[in-house]
């Protein structure tokens, strides 16, 4: 028996094996990225991709694990962004209470999470296309309300001069600090989703996604679980909203427009929602296309190119780039095992 116990312990995977070679190589790549990237690529590509990846990750929590497709994730992020501008400092001479960042950031994320839970409380009473339409209606209404309300949201101009904080002697809007700030936040959200998916709540949420009637019949509060998933997704979207307003230095109704809401969905679908890494893959692809498509096809047709790429990826692999990779892995393994002739 002791020998069997020792054998079992010897065969147990260590933390490196559990982490996987893919995660290790990805970690090395993103950590060393600033060594080879210019300031433009650090912020406009690296940091911006991580922010949009977090927005799409919040959608993955809802759609991938909960079966609830939302078009209001950018709206939730907008609540956090507006909170940073209103309760922090701005140069628009409208509101700007001047609270310190270490109070503003948690407060902004909490506002976003509560707003997300309220949206979820409304949306979970529907399913499928009706959930999409309700969240789209909320996103559209929020856009027009922010555009027309000058007392709180300063209307069409929004808020400018929203600066990232400076602490520990570091300007966190500078290229390298901002990239690592985005990277650290994204890793935190990614690990939290990976862990949460295997937790009791995560497994229950996936079971509710697959068969809500059965879960309700055996005593689970389906509505409460779904609303709490919206709250958690709101935390991730709120963190992305804070980083987004620091990236732009401003926030306006255009930040939370319907086009931006659709972009979050496109990113999640292109990357694939079967694994939390998918949204970040999709974000990198879309940000690269948005940045360089103008140089390829011109300013009038770059959205057409993005749409065509989106259609091709969805047609070839409904699970996005991640799904395409999963389908290719068995063929690659067979090629490695095939004897040389």
Secondary structure, DSSP 8 states (H G I E B T S, - for coil): -HHHHHHHHHHS--HHHHH-HHHHHHHHHHHHHHHH--HHIIIIIIIHHHHHHHHHHHHHHHHHHH----S-HHHHHHHHHHHHHHHS--SSSS------HHHHHHHHHHHHHHHHHHHHHHHTTS-THHHHHHHHHHHHHHHHHHHH--SSS-TTT-EE-----EETTEETTSHHHHHHHHHHHHHHHHHHHHHHHHSHHHHHHHHHHH-HHHHHHTT--HHHHHHHHHHHHHHHHHHHHHHHHHHHSEE-GGGGSHHHHHHHHHHHHHH-SSSTTHHHHHHHHHHHHHHHHHHHH-TTTHHHHHHHHHHHHHHH-TTHHHHHHHHHHHHHHHHHHS---
